[in-house]
Amino acid sequence: MLCKLPKRGMKQSGFNLIENLVTLFILTVGLLGVAGMQAMALKTQQTSHHYDKALALAQNMADRMRANQEAALAGYYSLNTTNVRNYPIEAQAACYTTEGCNPEQMAVNDMYEWHEAVMRTLPSGDSYICQDSTPSEDPSDYIGDPFTVVPASCDNQGDVYVIHVIWDMDKDRDGTVELSSNPEETDGHLMLVFEP
């Protein structure tokens, strides 16, 4: 009589552990990818938010100029030597009274209130307004050294105004606004060209 011995199965020691480690590695890489995409989406959303705010601010100033068209056509809104931050403007008390103020005072008051809003709304926000008879369609034509809007790029003639709103997008993490024609390196710069 033949006796059958039970077959001994081959043990697969450690194979399940390797499968689990590979699965864990793939899952970790996937989660890191999702986290990276989420961070990029947040940064893109913040950039879009700043551009929306800059556009709203530029349109606000254009509306102020259209409302005070006499001063706009006389050139009172044009700052031909410097940006608004360095221009000696202040709130005009007469504009807050029942008697009101003249168009030139209203223009100065508008620039003061508007620039204060730019500085409050955008990080390191700054602005520049000029008249240009032949405005460029390329914002990089207005970028000078050291990375600022060039007042000389405007000829301060004609009825066409160019409103620049600039802000720090924190690409280099130094808290300063640096403009460049390279979109990968530049901070925020919105340019609105209009005729009142």
MOQUI-V969215 format. One line per field, one symbol per residue. burial: b if it has 24 or more other C-alpha atoms within 12 Angstrom, else e. Layout:
burial: ???
//
This chain:
burial: eeeeeeeeeeeeeeeeeeeeeeeeeeeeeeeeeeeeeeeeeeeeeebeebbebbbbbbbbbbebbeebeebbbebbbbbbeebbbeeebeeeeeeeeeeeeebbbbbbbbbbbbbbbbbebbbbbbbbbbbbeebeeebbebbeeebbbbbbbbbbeebbbbbbbbbbbbeeeeeebbbbeeeeebbbbbbbbbbb
//
